[in-house]
Amino acid sequence: MKKILFFSLTILFVTAQTEVKSQVKAQSQKTRIIVTSDGEIDDECSMVRFLLYANEWDIEGIITTSSQYHWHGHKWAGDDWISPYLDAYEKVYPNLLKHDKGYPSPKYLRSINYLGNIETEGEMESITPGSRHIVKVLLDESDNRPIWIQAWGGTNTLARALKTIEEEHPDKMEYVAGKLRFFFIWEQDNTYQTYIHPHWGKFNIQTIICDQFWAVAYQWDKIIPADKQKYFRANWMKSNILEHHGPLCSLYEAYKGGNDKEGFIAGETKSQGDFRSEGDSPAFIYAIPTGLRSLESPDYGGWGGRYVKVRENTWLDEVLEPNYVYPEGRWYTETGWGRNYMRKQYPKHQDLMTAYFNPITRWLDALQNDFAVRADWCVKSYKESNHSPVVKLKNALDIKAKPGSLIRLNASGTFDPDGNKLNYSWWQYGDADSYPGLIPIDNNTTIKASFIVPTNAEKGQTIHIICEVKDNGVPTLTQYQRVIVTIE
């Protein structure tokens, strides 16, 4: 009997160890992020969506900072503007756990919420709780995974943290830079140009600076294609987000009507309850694990946009205007192509506008349906809600092939956690290709597809094929897997 008991306990211990190792492995696959935000009204809208996706990342800091638009005493949301959102998150947290055990606890999120440099626009001399926390995370050598620092406002708190490391730990600069990835919603102060790039540029830190976010900012009704605007109108917003979805979604600041925006002319076509603005959301939407592999390279493209290398380590929005020359220095409201187009050219040359914002707008129906499901998770049981299909391919995701080769694609490992019917679509993501031609794909709406590498493909060129899978749940959810074929 004792032997049987000992054997049973041993099995339990080994099983527990296996479960722990499994959890650690799952945790290690998440993307690490730190958010800095100036608390603008669209940051507050973004914060609702961000918290609904908090299970998808290792969130290691939520830092309030200033910007060219907001600082202490100037259109300031308050030092504790995030608190109501974390309080509301705490109320829906038990229900969110029914859908994914990976949601971080409200206590943990509060423990990493700090005030950064907020006194004036671009102030970076003061050492603040927020800058100290960033320093602590970056110097921690127990975790060498890349860490994405997102600037929803200015970059000044980040700059202060990096300056502290340079002053106090100069021997660690190269190590820290090796882990850093930047995603900025514009340069909302000048500290990237005056400090970060001059002092840290030699380390070639990958830096994405986004202007195409304007597609989901205050003038979305002029930019988003007509067939996708229904996902941003009051009827959809009220049914799927604003009403009967718990206290967190009820905090979402939809359009109130009239001239209710911060310094922007009210859109004539907007109605009360319409989507307002989430200009900062692309910073974290870019990091949502959809299977598009956008984190591997800024020019791959994904829900958070697609970017091209302009200089050194800097990736900006692709401008298709003939003979366009990117400006030196800051990429922000005064220089960003999209913002200037909306100010000075709209509604002329809308083909250029459509192409410029397409890297984000092409995905908006899938993105909004996914948002709606996350809102459902706040109030509904697992059985009552929809969950994304899991796309698994039998073929390799990275394939080397010679011209004329037959490439077989197989998504038979794909499944839906709710048992929903799945629809498949294989398509060429030509914007991300370096091969310039079109690729016919045989059986492109079935589980198994194939194509022949063109005979004129040249060595080193790439072909990006997307496996897009939609379920028939309510609302419909979409996930992907990208296959990259490199020509030998």
N, C-alpha and C positions, 0 to 999 in steps of 0.2 A: 504494500500500500504506500509506504514511504517512497519507494522507487518510482511508483506511478505518479505520486504527487510532485516529486522532484523533476520528473520528466515533463509534467504538465507545466510547472513553473518555468522550466528552461525554455519550453516552446513559447510561453507568454513573453518571457524576457527577450528572446530572439525576435519575436514578432514586433514587440514594442520598439526594439532597436531599428528594425527594418522600416517601421513607420516613421520614426524620427529621421532616419537617413533620407527617406523618401521626401519628407517635408523640407528638410534642409536643401536637398537637390532642387525641389520645386522653387524654393525661395531664391536659390542662387541663380535661377534662370530669369528672374524678374529684372527689369531695368531700374536702375537707381536714379532718382530724381530729387532735385531741390527746386522749389518754386519761390521766386521773388515777385511781389505784386504791390502795386500802388493803390489798390482798393477802389479804383474807378468803378462806375456802375457796371461796365461790361466785365470787369474783373469779378465782380460779385456774381454776375450771371455765370461766368466761366467757373467760379468756385462750386456752384451747385453741380454742374456736369462733372467737374474734376472729382468731387467726393463720391459721386456715383460710380466712378471708375477706379477708386482708390485700391481696389483689390488687385489691379493689374500691375502695380509697380511696388518697389521698395521706396516709399516716400521718406526722405531723410531730412527734410526741412521745409517749412512754410514760413517765409520771411516777408514781413511788410517793409517796403522800401519807398522812396520817393520817385518822382519822374518830372519831366518838363511840364506836366499837366497838374500834378498833385504833390503837395508836400505839407508839412505841418503848418496849419493855419491858412492854407490856400486850397480851397475845394477839397478839404481833407475828410475822408470817410470816418476817421476816428482811429485811435491806436488799437482799439479792440474790435475793429469792424468784422473780423473773422469769427469772433466768439458766437454770434447767433447761428452761424452756419454749422459750427462744430456742435453746438447744443442741439440743433435740429438733426444733424447726422447721428448723434447719440440716440435720439428717439427712434430712428428707423434702422439703426445698426442691428438689433436683434433679427429683424426681418431680412435684412441684406445677407446675414449669415446663413439663412436658409438656402440661399442661392450660390454662395461661395464663401467658404471658411477663410479665404484669404483677406477679407476686409480687415484693415487695421483697427484696433480699438480706439474709441474716442479719447481715452486717457493717453494713449500713445501719441495721437495727432496733436493733442494739446501740449504734450511734452516737447514737441519739436516746432512749435509755433512761437516765433520771436519777432521783436521789433528790430529792424535794421536801421540804416541811415535815412532819416525821414525829415530832418530839419529844413533843408532847402533842396532845390533842384541840383543834383550832381554832387552834393556834399559827401566827401569820402575821407575826411580827416579823422572823424570820431570813431573810436573802436566801440562797437555796439554789441548788444547780446546777439543780434542776428549775424553780424560779421564774425563774431567769435565762434558761433555754432558752425558756420561754413568752414572756418579754419579747422575746427576739431574734426569734422567729417573728412575733409580733404587730407589731413595729415594721418588719419587712421590707416595704418598699414596692414590691418587684419583683413581688409577687404579691398582687393585690387581691381574689382570690376569697374568699368567706365561709369561715370556719374554725369548725368545731364543736368546742367543748371539752366533753368528757364527764367528769362527776364520778361515778366508781363508788364513791368514798369521800367524804371531806370536800371542801369548796371552798376550804380554807385556802391551798393552794399557788397556786391561781388568784388568790385574793385578794391574796397577797403579790406576785405578778407585776403585777397591776393597780395595786397601791399604788406599786410601783417606777415604773411608767409615770406615774402621777399626780405623784409627787415629782420625777422626773428629766426627764420629757418631757410636761409638762401640755399643751403645744400639740398633742400627737399623740393626745390622749384621744378626740376625736371621730372621727378617722381609724380608730383601733383599734376603737372601738365599732361603727363601720359594718361591720366585717368579722366581728364576733363573733356566734356563736349558742351558746346554752347548752343542754345536756341533762343534768339532774341526777337521779340515783337517790336520791330524798329529798334533804333538806338535812342531810347527816350531820355537820355542825357548824354553828355559828351565824354563820360569817363572811359568808355571803350577806346575812343580815339586818343584821349590825353594820357591815359595810364595803361590800360590792359594791353592794348596792341603794342605800344612802344616797349613795354617791359617784359611781356610774355609772348610776343609774336614770334620770337626765335624758336619757340617750342612747337609752332605750327598746330595749335589747338584748333580742331575742327569747329568752325563757327558758322551757323546758319542765322541770317538776319532776314526776317520775313516782312514783306510788304503785301503779299497776296492775301494776308489775313483780312484785308478790307472786304473780301467777298462775304464774310460773316460778321462784319462790323456794321456801323450805323447806316450805310447806304446799300445794304444787301438787296433791297427791293429793286435797285437799278442794275444789279450785277448778276444775281442768281438767275439762271434760265427759267423761263416761264413755267415749264413743265415740272420744275422742282420747288417752286415758290409755295405750293400748297402745304409743304412740310414746315413752313415758317409763318403761316397765317394763323389768325386767332382761333379759328375752329379747331385746327389740328393742335395748336399749343394748349388750348384749354382742355381738350379731350385727353391728350396724351401726357401733359406735363403739369399744367397749372392747377387743375382741379382734381380732387379726390386721389391724390398721390402722396399724401403725407406731408409733414411739416417742412422737410427739406425742400421739396419741389414748390411748396407754397411760398417760399422766400424768393423764388425766381422772379426777377424784375422785368416783366414783359412790358411792351410799349403801352404807355398810359394815354396816348393821344395828345395832339397839339405839339407845342415846342418844348418837349420834355427832356431833350438830350443836352449833353454838356458841350455847348459851343458849336453844334452842328444843326443845319437847317432841317426841320422835320420833313420827312418824305411825304409827298402828297398822297401816295397810295397806301399809307399805313393806317391801320385801324387799332383801336384799343384791344389789347390782348395779343397782338402780333409779336413775333420775335423782335427783340430790341437790338442787342449787340453782344457778341462774344468774340471780340477781336483778339483776345488772348488765348482762346481755346486751341488754335492750331499748335501752340507750343507743346501741349500734352497730348492732343489728338495724334500728333506725329508719332508718339511713343506707345499708342494703344496697339497691342499685339494682334494684328488682323491676319497675319500670314503674308503681307505684302513685302516684308523684309526692308522697310524703309530706313530703319536704323543702320543698316549696313553701309549705305552711301546716300548722301543727300539727293543725288540725281536719279535714284531709283523711283522715287515718288510713292505717295501713299495718302491716307486720309488727311494728313496735315500739310500736304503740298509737295511740290517738287522744286529742286533748286539746282542752279548751275554754278560751277566754280568760276569766280570772276577774277580773283587774285589770291596768291599765296594760299592761306587757309580759309578764305572767305567765300561763302556760298550765298548767292542772292537769287531773287526771282528772275526767271527767264523772260527777257523782253524781246519780242519778235518784230519790233519796229525796225525797218531797214536803216542801217548805218547808225544805230543807237550806240552811244558811248556811256558806260556807267560812270557816274561822278566819283571823284576821289572823296575820301572822308566818310562822313556819316550817311547811313541809309535810313532815312526817317521821313517825317511828314513833309519836309521841304524838298526832299530829293527823290523819294521812292516813286517809281514810274506810275504805279497804280493810283496812288493818292493824287499825284499831279494830274493824271488823266482825268480823274473824277472832278477835280477842281476846274481844269482849264479846257478840256476837250469834249467831255461827255455832252451830248449823245453822239458826237461824230466818231467815225472809225470804230464802231462797236465790234467789228471783227477782231481788232487788236485787243480790245478789252476782254472779249470772250476767251481768246487764246491765253491771255495773261492770267486770268483767274481760274481757267479750266483745271489746273492741277489740284485745286480744292473742290470746285463746284461739281466736278464729274462724280464725286463720291457722296454728295449730300443726301440723297434719298436713303442710302444705306446707313449713313451716319445718324440721321435723325430717327430712323426706325430703331437703331441700336440704343439711342438716347431714351426713346419711349419705353423700351423694354427695361432699361435700368430704373426708370421711374416706377414701372410696375413692380419691380423687385422690392420697392420700399413698402408695399402694402399687400402684395399677393403672395400666396404660397408657391412652392416650386411647381406643383402640378398645374396651377392656374396661369403660370407665366411661360413665356417662350425663352429659349436659350440657344445660343449660337451653334451652328453645325461645327464639327471638328474636321478640318480638311487634312487628310493624310494621304500622301502619294506613295505608290509603290516604286516609282522611278526616282532617281537621284534629283536633288534640287539644283545641283550644279553639274553640268554635262559638258564635256569636251568632245567636239565632233568635227569631222572633215566635211567639206562641201560635197553635197550629194548624198550624205548619210540620212538614213531613216531614223527619226526620233519617235519613240513610242512613249506615250504619256498615259498614266494609269492612276486614277483616284479611287480605286476600290477599297482603300483603307478608311475612307471617309464615313462618318456616321453622324447622326443627330441625337443628342441626349434626350430629346423628348419623343423620339420615334417619328418625327415629321417626315413627309416626303421631301426629297431633295432634287433640285434642278441644277444641272451642270452647264457651265459655259467656259470654253477655252478660247482665249483671245490674246492677240499680240499687243503688248504695251509698247507701241512704236516710239513714243516719246523717250523712253528709257534705253532704247536700242542704240548701238553704234552701227549696226547694219542698217542701211538706209531704205531697204525695200520692204514690200509686203509679203507676208508668209501665209499661204493658204493652209488651213488646218482641217484635216479630214475628221469627220465625226465629232465636230466641236461642241455638240450639245449632249454628249454621252459620257459615261464614266471613263471610257478609254478613247483616246484620240491619238493622232499622229501627224507629223509633217516631215517634209524633206528639206534638209538644209540647202538653200539655193547654191547652185554651182558657181555663182559669181561672188559668193561671200568670201571675204578676205581674212587671212590669219589675224587673230586678235579681236575681230569684231564680235559683238555680243547680240543675242536675240533673247528678249524677255517675253516669256509666255505666262499668262495668268490663268490659273484654274479658279474660277469664281463659282461658289456654291451658295445657293439660296434655299432656304426651307420654305414650307408653306404654312408656317405658324402665323400667329397674329400678335404684333406685326411681323412681316417677313424679315428675317435676319440673313445677313450675307457675310461670309468669310472667304478667305482666299488662300492660295499658295502660289508662289512665284517660282518658275523654273528659268534658270539662266543658262543658255547654251553659248559657249565660247568656241569660236572657230579655230581649229588647229591648222 
